[in-house]
Every structure is written in C-alpha cells, then in structure tokens.
C-alpha cells in the first residue's frame, strides 16, 4: 500500500482527498501546515507528498526544499491554483515531480500518484542493482521469460524451461541460463533445478516495476 501525505491548509480539500485516496487503497496522512508536514515526514517514509503551493507561514516551495533535505526519494506533487503556474514550474526546477492545477480531477490525480509511486520504487531499485550489468543481461526477452518462469516454478529443470518457452534447441536455453547464473541472478541446486538468488529477486521486482511503468 502506497503511503501518501496530503498537505493543505484547507480542511475540506484535505478531507475530500484523504477519503477518496483511501477508497483507492492508499494509506493517507494529512497535515494542515508546512511545519506539521515536515515533522511527519521526519518519522514516516512517504511515497508521495501532495503539497499545496499557497499556504500561510511556509509556502509549498519552502516545504519542498526542506523535505528534499531528509527525504529526497519521496515524490512531491504540487497543487497550484489558477494563475500560479509559474510558481509550480519553479517548484519542479527545485525538485517537485509534478504539479496539478486546482480544481483538479480526482481520478487524474490518482493516476498521477500511482505513476509517482512507481517512479520512487524504480529509483530504489536502481540503488540496489549493478544497473548496467543487470539491464544488459535482461535486455534479452528470453532471459526475462526464464527469470519469470524460475520465479513461479522454484527448482524448475532445463527440459521444463525449454518446454514452457517452446524452444526445441536446448543449447540456446542453456546459453541464457549460464548468462543469468554468471550475473548471480539464479543458481542451480543439487537436483539440477534452478532458483532465484536475492539479487535475482531484486532484478525481478525491478523488471516488474519497469514493465508496469512502461505500460501506463
């Protein structure tokens, strides 16, 4: 479940957004000021922060700059009123991911939140993987299919993999299996069945994120 922080001094907007997003299976927290938002973000890992640009005491841009100091991976969507698009664009230059103009369509915002949350997950994946090496290995569609097969069929054997892939030339399958083993994504057990390593699971999860992101 994605963790969302809604920051707006208007109680009606906070309440309506929170209720809508909870119905969409998001977990939401709300803050009525920039100061409160910063305190909450210090103790919570938010995937996305929905941040009003125009607030008393601290502007949305001021809050954004503070958030980026200690939670740089959180994605920030700026909410802006009519006539303040320039401020929103400036906020993006300072680290915001996107902006949405009031009054906005709730379904549009929901889709935007999902995309931003996926981008955060993808960024975290990049930190965990030897990116060039891993993406080079998974650039081949057969290897991607093999990785998915091994994920769903722990200990699957060569002949079964070849059958599932509908490949008659077993040497081709062996070649791709060796490449996946060389990168440390899979291993062979004592019964000659294949299973994923921890690095393989990281790569598999990232592969799913990339595919979902590209299909949106």
Biotite code that builds the C-alpha atoms (Angstrom):
import biotite.structure as struc

atoms = struc.array([
    struc.Atom([0.000, 0.000, 0.000], chain_id="A", res_id=1, res_name="UNK", atom_name="CA", element="C"),
    struc.Atom([1.438, 3.369, -1.022], chain_id="A", res_id=2, res_name="UNK", atom_name="CA", element="C"),
    struc.Atom([1.939, 5.875, 1.777], chain_id="A", res_id=3, res_name="UNK", atom_name="CA", element="C"),
    struc.Atom([0.660, 9.374, 0.918], chain_id="A", res_id=4, res_name="UNK", atom_name="CA", element="C"),
    struc.Atom([0.925, 12.695, 2.797], chain_id="A", res_id=5, res_name="UNK", atom_name="CA", element="C"),
    struc.Atom([-1.609, 15.417, 1.942], chain_id="A", res_id=6, res_name="UNK", atom_name="CA", element="C"),
    struc.Atom([-0.539, 18.946, 2.890], chain_id="A", res_id=7, res_name="UNK", atom_name="CA", element="C"),
    struc.Atom([-3.115, 21.733, 2.573], chain_id="A", res_id=8, res_name="UNK", atom_name="CA", element="C"),
    struc.Atom([-4.397, 24.433, 4.940], chain_id="A", res_id=9, res_name="UNK", atom_name="CA", element="C"),
    struc.Atom([-7.951, 23.904, 3.589], chain_id="A", res_id=10, res_name="UNK", atom_name="CA", element="C"),
    struc.Atom([-9.631, 21.246, 5.737], chain_id="A", res_id=11, res_name="UNK", atom_name="CA", element="C"),
    struc.Atom([-12.254, 20.482, 3.068], chain_id="A", res_id=12, res_name="UNK", atom_name="CA", element="C"),
    struc.Atom([-9.613, 19.637, 0.470], chain_id="A", res_id=13, res_name="UNK", atom_name="CA", element="C"),
    struc.Atom([-7.610, 17.540, 2.961], chain_id="A", res_id=14, res_name="UNK", atom_name="CA", element="C"),
    struc.Atom([-10.668, 15.582, 3.988], chain_id="A", res_id=15, res_name="UNK", atom_name="CA", element="C"),
    struc.Atom([-12.030, 15.022, 0.494], chain_id="A", res_id=16, res_name="UNK", atom_name="CA", element="C"),
    struc.Atom([-8.657, 13.943, -0.897], chain_id="A", res_id=17, res_name="UNK", atom_name="CA", element="C"),
    struc.Atom([-7.939, 11.635, 2.020], chain_id="A", res_id=18, res_name="UNK", atom_name="CA", element="C"),
    struc.Atom([-11.345, 9.953, 1.773], chain_id="A", res_id=19, res_name="UNK", atom_name="CA", element="C"),
    struc.Atom([-11.032, 9.487, -1.993], chain_id="A", res_id=20, res_name="UNK", atom_name="CA", element="C"),
    struc.Atom([-7.488, 8.085, -1.869], chain_id="A", res_id=21, res_name="UNK", atom_name="CA", element="C"),
    struc.Atom([-8.282, 5.705, 0.986], chain_id="A", res_id=22, res_name="UNK", atom_name="CA", element="C"),
    struc.Atom([-11.105, 4.308, -1.174], chain_id="A", res_id=23, res_name="UNK", atom_name="CA", element="C"),
    struc.Atom([-8.419, 3.729, -3.841], chain_id="A", res_id=24, res_name="UNK", atom_name="CA", element="C"),
    struc.Atom([-6.406, 1.643, -1.331], chain_id="A", res_id=25, res_name="UNK", atom_name="CA", element="C"),
    struc.Atom([-3.826, 4.321, -0.488], chain_id="A", res_id=26, res_name="UNK", atom_name="CA", element="C"),
    struc.Atom([-2.740, 4.960, 3.094], chain_id="A", res_id=27, res_name="UNK", atom_name="CA", element="C"),
    struc.Atom([-3.061, 8.684, 3.798], chain_id="A", res_id=28, res_name="UNK", atom_name="CA", element="C"),
    struc.Atom([-1.886, 11.124, 6.438], chain_id="A", res_id=29, res_name="UNK", atom_name="CA", element="C"),
    struc.Atom([-2.856, 14.807, 6.449], chain_id="A", res_id=30, res_name="UNK", atom_name="CA", element="C"),
    struc.Atom([-1.092, 17.976, 7.549], chain_id="A", res_id=31, res_name="UNK", atom_name="CA", element="C"),
    struc.Atom([-2.587, 21.467, 7.799], chain_id="A", res_id=32, res_name="UNK", atom_name="CA", element="C"),
    struc.Atom([0.718, 23.337, 7.576], chain_id="A", res_id=33, res_name="UNK", atom_name="CA", element="C"),
    struc.Atom([4.229, 23.060, 6.231], chain_id="A", res_id=34, res_name="UNK", atom_name="CA", element="C"),
    struc.Atom([5.668, 22.778, 9.732], chain_id="A", res_id=35, res_name="UNK", atom_name="CA", element="C"),
    struc.Atom([3.412, 19.830, 10.555], chain_id="A", res_id=36, res_name="UNK", atom_name="CA", element="C"),
    struc.Atom([4.240, 18.167, 7.244], chain_id="A", res_id=37, res_name="UNK", atom_name="CA", element="C"),
    struc.Atom([7.978, 18.371, 7.887], chain_id="A", res_id=38, res_name="UNK", atom_name="CA", element="C"),
    struc.Atom([7.599, 16.861, 11.373], chain_id="A", res_id=39, res_name="UNK", atom_name="CA", element="C"),
    struc.Atom([5.513, 13.999, 9.997], chain_id="A", res_id=40, res_name="UNK", atom_name="CA", element="C"),
    struc.Atom([7.941, 13.317, 7.164], chain_id="A", res_id=41, res_name="UNK", atom_name="CA", element="C"),
    struc.Atom([10.785, 13.019, 9.667], chain_id="A", res_id=42, res_name="UNK", atom_name="CA", element="C"),
    struc.Atom([9.227, 9.894, 11.164], chain_id="A", res_id=43, res_name="UNK", atom_name="CA", element="C"),
    struc.Atom([7.348, 8.434, 8.167], chain_id="A", res_id=44, res_name="UNK", atom_name="CA", element="C"),
    struc.Atom([8.502, 7.169, 4.798], chain_id="A", res_id=45, res_name="UNK", atom_name="CA", element="C"),
    struc.Atom([6.079, 8.742, 2.319], chain_id="A", res_id=46, res_name="UNK", atom_name="CA", element="C"),
    struc.Atom([5.997, 7.543, -1.262], chain_id="A", res_id=47, res_name="UNK", atom_name="CA", element="C"),
    struc.Atom([4.216, 10.694, -2.438], chain_id="A", res_id=48, res_name="UNK", atom_name="CA", element="C"),
    struc.Atom([3.584, 14.088, -0.842], chain_id="A", res_id=49, res_name="UNK", atom_name="CA", element="C"),
    struc.Atom([0.690, 16.128, -2.263], chain_id="A", res_id=50, res_name="UNK", atom_name="CA", element="C"),
    struc.Atom([1.645, 19.675, -1.372], chain_id="A", res_id=51, res_name="UNK", atom_name="CA", element="C"),
    struc.Atom([-0.369, 22.885, -1.739], chain_id="A", res_id=52, res_name="UNK", atom_name="CA", element="C"),
    struc.Atom([1.668, 25.745, -3.178], chain_id="A", res_id=53, res_name="UNK", atom_name="CA", element="C"),
    struc.Atom([-0.120, 28.597, -1.380], chain_id="A", res_id=54, res_name="UNK", atom_name="CA", element="C"),
    struc.Atom([-0.122, 28.204, 2.420], chain_id="A", res_id=55, res_name="UNK", atom_name="CA", element="C"),
    struc.Atom([0.401, 30.588, 5.356], chain_id="A", res_id=56, res_name="UNK", atom_name="CA", element="C"),
    struc.Atom([3.716, 30.613, 7.251], chain_id="A", res_id=57, res_name="UNK", atom_name="CA", element="C"),
    struc.Atom([5.586, 28.396, 4.795], chain_id="A", res_id=58, res_name="UNK", atom_name="CA", element="C"),
    struc.Atom([4.950, 28.246, 1.049], chain_id="A", res_id=59, res_name="UNK", atom_name="CA", element="C"),
    struc.Atom([4.783, 24.916, -0.732], chain_id="A", res_id=60, res_name="UNK", atom_name="CA", element="C"),
    struc.Atom([8.175, 25.614, -2.292], chain_id="A", res_id=61, res_name="UNK", atom_name="CA", element="C"),
    struc.Atom([9.721, 26.261, 1.144], chain_id="A", res_id=62, res_name="UNK", atom_name="CA", element="C"),
    struc.Atom([8.289, 22.968, 2.421], chain_id="A", res_id=63, res_name="UNK", atom_name="CA", element="C"),
    struc.Atom([9.546, 21.173, -0.681], chain_id="A", res_id=64, res_name="UNK", atom_name="CA", element="C"),
    struc.Atom([13.118, 22.374, -0.105], chain_id="A", res_id=65, res_name="UNK", atom_name="CA", element="C"),
    struc.Atom([13.016, 21.142, 3.498], chain_id="A", res_id=66, res_name="UNK", atom_name="CA", element="C"),
    struc.Atom([11.547, 17.758, 2.522], chain_id="A", res_id=67, res_name="UNK", atom_name="CA", element="C"),
    struc.Atom([14.243, 17.192, -0.093], chain_id="A", res_id=68, res_name="UNK", atom_name="CA", element="C"),
    struc.Atom([16.949, 17.562, 2.569], chain_id="A", res_id=69, res_name="UNK", atom_name="CA", element="C"),
    struc.Atom([15.968, 14.441, 4.510], chain_id="A", res_id=70, res_name="UNK", atom_name="CA", element="C"),
    struc.Atom([13.559, 12.502, 2.302], chain_id="A", res_id=71, res_name="UNK", atom_name="CA", element="C"),
    struc.Atom([14.893, 13.026, -1.230], chain_id="A", res_id=72, res_name="UNK", atom_name="CA", element="C"),
    struc.Atom([13.268, 9.867, -2.612], chain_id="A", res_id=73, res_name="UNK", atom_name="CA", element="C"),
    struc.Atom([9.719, 10.957, -1.761], chain_id="A", res_id=74, res_name="UNK", atom_name="CA", element="C"),
    struc.Atom([7.908, 12.233, -4.837], chain_id="A", res_id=75, res_name="UNK", atom_name="CA", element="C"),
    struc.Atom([6.202, 15.617, -4.459], chain_id="A", res_id=76, res_name="UNK", atom_name="CA", element="C"),
    struc.Atom([3.116, 16.702, -6.412], chain_id="A", res_id=77, res_name="UNK", atom_name="CA", element="C"),
    struc.Atom([2.448, 20.427, -6.129], chain_id="A", res_id=78, res_name="UNK", atom_name="CA", element="C"),
    struc.Atom([-1.172, 21.626, -6.070], chain_id="A", res_id=79, res_name="UNK", atom_name="CA", element="C"),
    struc.Atom([-1.500, 25.073, -7.578], chain_id="A", res_id=80, res_name="UNK", atom_name="CA", element="C"),
    struc.Atom([-4.371, 27.480, -8.119], chain_id="A", res_id=81, res_name="UNK", atom_name="CA", element="C"),
    struc.Atom([-5.188, 29.257, -11.348], chain_id="A", res_id=82, res_name="UNK", atom_name="CA", element="C"),
    struc.Atom([-2.633, 31.915, -12.197], chain_id="A", res_id=83, res_name="UNK", atom_name="CA", element="C"),
    struc.Atom([0.269, 30.435, -10.211], chain_id="A", res_id=84, res_name="UNK", atom_name="CA", element="C"),
    struc.Atom([1.586, 28.005, -12.831], chain_id="A", res_id=85, res_name="UNK", atom_name="CA", element="C"),
    struc.Atom([4.892, 29.895, -12.839], chain_id="A", res_id=86, res_name="UNK", atom_name="CA", element="C"),
    struc.Atom([5.391, 29.042, -9.143], chain_id="A", res_id=87, res_name="UNK", atom_name="CA", element="C"),
    struc.Atom([4.634, 25.377, -9.841], chain_id="A", res_id=88, res_name="UNK", atom_name="CA", element="C"),
    struc.Atom([7.178, 25.253, -12.656], chain_id="A", res_id=89, res_name="UNK", atom_name="CA", element="C"),
    struc.Atom([9.758, 26.845, -10.382], chain_id="A", res_id=90, res_name="UNK", atom_name="CA", element="C"),
    struc.Atom([8.969, 24.191, -7.762], chain_id="A", res_id=91, res_name="UNK", atom_name="CA", element="C"),
    struc.Atom([9.621, 21.442, -10.322], chain_id="A", res_id=92, res_name="UNK", atom_name="CA", element="C"),
    struc.Atom([13.009, 23.020, -11.012], chain_id="A", res_id=93, res_name="UNK", atom_name="CA", element="C"),
    struc.Atom([13.682, 22.736, -7.279], chain_id="A", res_id=94, res_name="UNK", atom_name="CA", element="C"),
    struc.Atom([12.763, 19.070, -7.016], chain_id="A", res_id=95, res_name="UNK", atom_name="CA", element="C"),
    struc.Atom([8.998, 18.591, -7.308], chain_id="A", res_id=96, res_name="UNK", atom_name="CA", element="C"),
    struc.Atom([7.982, 15.674, -9.532], chain_id="A", res_id=97, res_name="UNK", atom_name="CA", element="C"),
    struc.Atom([4.767, 17.100, -10.973], chain_id="A", res_id=98, res_name="UNK", atom_name="CA", element="C"),
    struc.Atom([2.102, 19.735, -10.425], chain_id="A", res_id=99, res_name="UNK", atom_name="CA", element="C"),
    struc.Atom([-1.665, 19.661, -10.780], chain_id="A", res_id=100, res_name="UNK", atom_name="CA", element="C"),
    struc.Atom([-3.920, 22.679, -11.103], chain_id="A", res_id=101, res_name="UNK", atom_name="CA", element="C"),
    struc.Atom([-6.972, 23.313, -8.918], chain_id="A", res_id=102, res_name="UNK", atom_name="CA", element="C"),
    struc.Atom([-9.750, 22.430, -9.371], chain_id="A", res_id=103, res_name="UNK", atom_name="CA", element="C"),
    struc.Atom([-8.446, 19.047, -10.447], chain_id="A", res_id=104, res_name="UNK", atom_name="CA", element="C"),
    struc.Atom([-9.996, 15.740, -11.399], chain_id="A", res_id=105, res_name="UNK", atom_name="CA", element="C"),
    struc.Atom([-9.575, 13.233, -8.563], chain_id="A", res_id=106, res_name="UNK", atom_name="CA", element="C"),
    struc.Atom([-9.150, 10.282, -10.931], chain_id="A", res_id=107, res_name="UNK", atom_name="CA", element="C"),
    struc.Atom([-6.413, 12.169, -12.793], chain_id="A", res_id=108, res_name="UNK", atom_name="CA", element="C"),
    struc.Atom([-4.647, 12.829, -9.503], chain_id="A", res_id=109, res_name="UNK", atom_name="CA", element="C"),
    struc.Atom([-4.965, 9.163, -8.521], chain_id="A", res_id=110, res_name="UNK", atom_name="CA", element="C"),
    struc.Atom([-3.268, 8.087, -11.758], chain_id="A", res_id=111, res_name="UNK", atom_name="CA", element="C"),
    struc.Atom([-0.537, 10.667, -11.214], chain_id="A", res_id=112, res_name="UNK", atom_name="CA", element="C"),
    struc.Atom([0.087, 9.408, -7.668], chain_id="A", res_id=113, res_name="UNK", atom_name="CA", element="C"),
    struc.Atom([0.395, 5.813, -8.894], chain_id="A", res_id=114, res_name="UNK", atom_name="CA", element="C"),
    struc.Atom([2.954, 6.853, -11.512], chain_id="A", res_id=115, res_name="UNK", atom_name="CA", element="C"),
    struc.Atom([4.979, 8.854, -8.988], chain_id="A", res_id=116, res_name="UNK", atom_name="CA", element="C"),
    struc.Atom([4.941, 5.952, -6.507], chain_id="A", res_id=117, res_name="UNK", atom_name="CA", element="C"),
    struc.Atom([6.224, 3.602, -9.228], chain_id="A", res_id=118, res_name="UNK", atom_name="CA", element="C"),
    struc.Atom([8.994, 6.071, -10.038], chain_id="A", res_id=119, res_name="UNK", atom_name="CA", element="C"),
    struc.Atom([10.054, 6.047, -6.380], chain_id="A", res_id=120, res_name="UNK", atom_name="CA", element="C"),
    struc.Atom([10.155, 2.242, -6.338], chain_id="A", res_id=121, res_name="UNK", atom_name="CA", element="C"),
    struc.Atom([12.171, 2.254, -9.544], chain_id="A", res_id=122, res_name="UNK", atom_name="CA", element="C"),
    struc.Atom([14.654, 4.749, -8.055], chain_id="A", res_id=123, res_name="UNK", atom_name="CA", element="C"),
    struc.Atom([15.107, 2.471, -5.051], chain_id="A", res_id=124, res_name="UNK", atom_name="CA", element="C"),
    struc.Atom([15.730, -0.461, -7.392], chain_id="A", res_id=125, res_name="UNK", atom_name="CA", element="C"),
    struc.Atom([18.463, 1.455, -9.182], chain_id="A", res_id=126, res_name="UNK", atom_name="CA", element="C"),
    struc.Atom([20.302, 1.843, -5.882], chain_id="A", res_id=127, res_name="UNK", atom_name="CA", element="C"),
    struc.Atom([20.188, -1.908, -5.224], chain_id="A", res_id=128, res_name="UNK", atom_name="CA", element="C"),
    struc.Atom([21.401, -3.190, -8.584], chain_id="A", res_id=129, res_name="UNK", atom_name="CA", element="C"),
    struc.Atom([24.541, -3.077, -10.680], chain_id="A", res_id=130, res_name="UNK", atom_name="CA", element="C"),
    struc.Atom([22.389, -1.340, -13.267], chain_id="A", res_id=131, res_name="UNK", atom_name="CA", element="C"),
    struc.Atom([24.446, -1.613, -16.456], chain_id="A", res_id=132, res_name="UNK", atom_name="CA", element="C"),
    struc.Atom([25.341, -5.247, -15.822], chain_id="A", res_id=133, res_name="UNK", atom_name="CA", element="C"),
    struc.Atom([21.810, -6.289, -14.856], chain_id="A", res_id=134, res_name="UNK", atom_name="CA", element="C"),
    struc.Atom([19.953, -4.425, -17.596], chain_id="A", res_id=135, res_name="UNK", atom_name="CA", element="C"),
    struc.Atom([22.406, -5.748, -20.166], chain_id="A", res_id=136, res_name="UNK", atom_name="CA", element="C"),
    struc.Atom([21.602, -9.283, -19.004], chain_id="A", res_id=137, res_name="UNK", atom_name="CA", element="C"),
    struc.Atom([17.847, -8.702, -19.012], chain_id="A", res_id=138, res_name="UNK", atom_name="CA", element="C"),
    struc.Atom([17.812, -6.889, -22.363], chain_id="A", res_id=139, res_name="UNK", atom_name="CA", element="C"),
    struc.Atom([17.224, -10.305, -23.957], chain_id="A", res_id=140, res_name="UNK", atom_name="CA", element="C"),
    struc.Atom([13.496, -11.240, -23.877], chain_id="A", res_id=141, res_name="UNK", atom_name="CA", element="C"),
    struc.Atom([14.251, -14.970, -23.476], chain_id="A", res_id=142, res_name="UNK", atom_name="CA", element="C"),
    struc.Atom([16.209, -14.280, -20.287], chain_id="A", res_id=143, res_name="UNK", atom_name="CA", element="C"),
    struc.Atom([13.358, -12.164, -18.955], chain_id="A", res_id=144, res_name="UNK", atom_name="CA", element="C"),
    struc.Atom([10.928, -15.013, -19.625], chain_id="A", res_id=145, res_name="UNK", atom_name="CA", element="C"),
    struc.Atom([13.275, -17.511, -17.978], chain_id="A", res_id=146, res_name="UNK", atom_name="CA", element="C"),
    struc.Atom([13.551, -15.312, -14.899], chain_id="A", res_id=147, res_name="UNK", atom_name="CA", element="C"),
    struc.Atom([9.762, -15.136, -14.637], chain_id="A", res_id=148, res_name="UNK", atom_name="CA", element="C"),
    struc.Atom([9.474, -18.916, -15.038], chain_id="A", res_id=149, res_name="UNK", atom_name="CA", element="C"),
    struc.Atom([12.006, -19.548, -12.297], chain_id="A", res_id=150, res_name="UNK", atom_name="CA", element="C"),
    struc.Atom([10.163, -17.105, -10.052], chain_id="A", res_id=151, res_name="UNK", atom_name="CA", element="C"),
    struc.Atom([6.879, -19.009, -10.405], chain_id="A", res_id=152, res_name="UNK", atom_name="CA", element="C"),
    struc.Atom([8.411, -22.511, -10.572], chain_id="A", res_id=153, res_name="UNK", atom_name="CA", element="C"),
    struc.Atom([11.063, -22.901, -7.866], chain_id="A", res_id=154, res_name="UNK", atom_name="CA", element="C"),
    struc.Atom([13.554, -25.617, -8.759], chain_id="A", res_id=155, res_name="UNK", atom_name="CA", element="C"),
    struc.Atom([12.404, -25.866, -12.380], chain_id="A", res_id=156, res_name="UNK", atom_name="CA", element="C"),
    struc.Atom([14.627, -28.013, -14.623], chain_id="A", res_id=157, res_name="UNK", atom_name="CA", element="C"),
    struc.Atom([16.158, -27.313, -18.013], chain_id="A", res_id=158, res_name="UNK", atom_name="CA", element="C"),
    struc.Atom([13.759, -29.532, -20.000], chain_id="A", res_id=159, res_name="UNK", atom_name="CA", element="C"),
    struc.Atom([10.721, -27.955, -18.354], chain_id="A", res_id=160, res_name="UNK", atom_name="CA", element="C"),
    struc.Atom([12.046, -24.452, -19.067], chain_id="A", res_id=161, res_name="UNK", atom_name="CA", element="C"),
    struc.Atom([12.626, -25.332, -22.722], chain_id="A", res_id=162, res_name="UNK", atom_name="CA", element="C"),
    struc.Atom([9.128, -26.801, -22.934], chain_id="A", res_id=163, res_name="UNK", atom_name="CA", element="C"),
    struc.Atom([7.494, -23.742, -21.342], chain_id="A", res_id=164, res_name="UNK", atom_name="CA", element="C"),
    struc.Atom([9.405, -21.449, -23.705], chain_id="A", res_id=165, res_name="UNK", atom_name="CA", element="C"),
    struc.Atom([8.574, -23.712, -26.676], chain_id="A", res_id=166, res_name="UNK", atom_name="CA", element="C"),
    struc.Atom([12.251, -23.829, -27.682], chain_id="A", res_id=167, res_name="UNK", atom_name="CA", element="C"),
    struc.Atom([13.477, -27.067, -29.285], chain_id="A", res_id=168, res_name="UNK", atom_name="CA", element="C"),
    struc.Atom([17.150, -26.085, -29.263], chain_id="A", res_id=169, res_name="UNK", atom_name="CA", element="C"),
    struc.Atom([18.118, -26.793, -25.646], chain_id="A", res_id=170, res_name="UNK", atom_name="CA", element="C"),
    struc.Atom([21.616, -25.387, -26.150], chain_id="A", res_id=171, res_name="UNK", atom_name="CA", element="C"),
    struc.Atom([20.032, -21.957, -26.627], chain_id="A", res_id=172, res_name="UNK", atom_name="CA", element="C"),
    struc.Atom([18.272, -22.260, -23.279], chain_id="A", res_id=173, res_name="UNK", atom_name="CA", element="C"),
    struc.Atom([21.495, -23.441, -21.623], chain_id="A", res_id=174, res_name="UNK", atom_name="CA", element="C"),
    struc.Atom([23.297, -20.387, -23.024], chain_id="A", res_id=175, res_name="UNK", atom_name="CA", element="C"),
    struc.Atom([20.766, -17.999, -21.475], chain_id="A", res_id=176, res_name="UNK", atom_name="CA", element="C"),
    struc.Atom([20.729, -19.884, -18.170], chain_id="A", res_id=177, res_name="UNK", atom_name="CA", element="C"),
    struc.Atom([24.510, -19.610, -17.980], chain_id="A", res_id=178, res_name="UNK", atom_name="CA", element="C"),
    struc.Atom([24.285, -15.860, -18.554], chain_id="A", res_id=179, res_name="UNK", atom_name="CA", element="C"),
    struc.Atom([21.746, -15.491, -15.749], chain_id="A", res_id=180, res_name="UNK", atom_name="CA", element="C"),
    struc.Atom([23.942, -17.593, -13.459], chain_id="A", res_id=181, res_name="UNK", atom_name="CA", element="C"),
    struc.Atom([27.010, -15.560, -14.405], chain_id="A", res_id=182, res_name="UNK", atom_name="CA", element="C"),
    struc.Atom([25.296, -12.366, -13.236], chain_id="A", res_id=183, res_name="UNK", atom_name="CA", element="C"),
    struc.Atom([24.310, -14.061, -9.971], chain_id="A", res_id=184, res_name="UNK", atom_name="CA", element="C"),
    struc.Atom([20.571, -13.800, -10.590], chain_id="A", res_id=185, res_name="UNK", atom_name="CA", element="C"),
    struc.Atom([19.895, -17.552, -10.470], chain_id="A", res_id=186, res_name="UNK", atom_name="CA", element="C"),
    struc.Atom([21.519, -20.687, -9.067], chain_id="A", res_id=187, res_name="UNK", atom_name="CA", element="C"),
    struc.Atom([21.262, -24.423, -9.662], chain_id="A", res_id=188, res_name="UNK", atom_name="CA", element="C"),
    struc.Atom([20.530, -26.712, -6.715], chain_id="A", res_id=189, res_name="UNK", atom_name="CA", element="C"),
    struc.Atom([21.801, -30.244, -6.067], chain_id="A", res_id=190, res_name="UNK", atom_name="CA", element="C"),
    struc.Atom([18.853, -31.682, -8.021], chain_id="A", res_id=191, res_name="UNK", atom_name="CA", element="C"),
    struc.Atom([19.848, -29.501, -11.032], chain_id="A", res_id=192, res_name="UNK", atom_name="CA", element="C"),
    struc.Atom([16.803, -27.311, -10.618], chain_id="A", res_id=193, res_name="UNK", atom_name="CA", element="C"),
    struc.Atom([17.039, -23.538, -10.933], chain_id="A", res_id=194, res_name="UNK", atom_name="CA", element="C"),
    struc.Atom([16.023, -20.953, -8.361], chain_id="A", res_id=195, res_name="UNK", atom_name="CA", element="C"),
    struc.Atom([16.469, -17.232, -7.837], chain_id="A", res_id=196, res_name="UNK", atom_name="CA", element="C"),
    struc.Atom([19.068, -15.604, -5.632], chain_id="A", res_id=197, res_name="UNK", atom_name="CA", element="C"),
    struc.Atom([18.447, -12.489, -3.543], chain_id="A", res_id=198, res_name="UNK", atom_name="CA", element="C"),
    struc.Atom([19.927, -10.426, -6.360], chain_id="A", res_id=199, res_name="UNK", atom_name="CA", element="C"),
    struc.Atom([17.627, -12.233, -8.767], chain_id="A", res_id=200, res_name="UNK", atom_name="CA", element="C"),
    struc.Atom([14.590, -11.239, -6.705], chain_id="A", res_id=201, res_name="UNK", atom_name="CA", element="C"),
    struc.Atom([15.737, -7.610, -6.732], chain_id="A", res_id=202, res_name="UNK", atom_name="CA", element="C"),
    struc.Atom([16.120, -7.745, -10.511], chain_id="A", res_id=203, res_name="UNK", atom_name="CA", element="C"),
    struc.Atom([12.737, -9.474, -10.890], chain_id="A", res_id=204, res_name="UNK", atom_name="CA", element="C"),
    struc.Atom([10.972, -6.839, -8.776], chain_id="A", res_id=205, res_name="UNK", atom_name="CA", element="C"),
    struc.Atom([12.628, -4.027, -10.727], chain_id="A", res_id=206, res_name="UNK", atom_name="CA", element="C"),
    struc.Atom([11.704, -5.692, -14.006], chain_id="A", res_id=207, res_name="UNK", atom_name="CA", element="C"),
    struc.Atom([8.054, -5.731, -12.928], chain_id="A", res_id=208, res_name="UNK", atom_name="CA", element="C"),
    struc.Atom([8.215, -2.052, -11.985], chain_id="A", res_id=209, res_name="UNK", atom_name="CA", element="C"),
    struc.Atom([9.745, -1.123, -15.342], chain_id="A", res_id=210, res_name="UNK", atom_name="CA", element="C"),
    struc.Atom([7.139, -3.113, -17.273], chain_id="A", res_id=211, res_name="UNK", atom_name="CA", element="C"),
    struc.Atom([4.237, -1.601, -15.313], chain_id="A", res_id=212, res_name="UNK", atom_name="CA", element="C"),
    struc.Atom([5.689, 1.886, -15.728], chain_id="A", res_id=213, res_name="UNK", atom_name="CA", element="C"),
    struc.Atom([6.086, 1.496, -19.490], chain_id="A", res_id=214, res_name="UNK", atom_name="CA", element="C"),
    struc.Atom([2.557, 0.123, -19.895], chain_id="A", res_id=215, res_name="UNK", atom_name="CA", element="C"),
    struc.Atom([0.900, 3.051, -18.097], chain_id="A", res_id=216, res_name="UNK", atom_name="CA", element="C"),
])
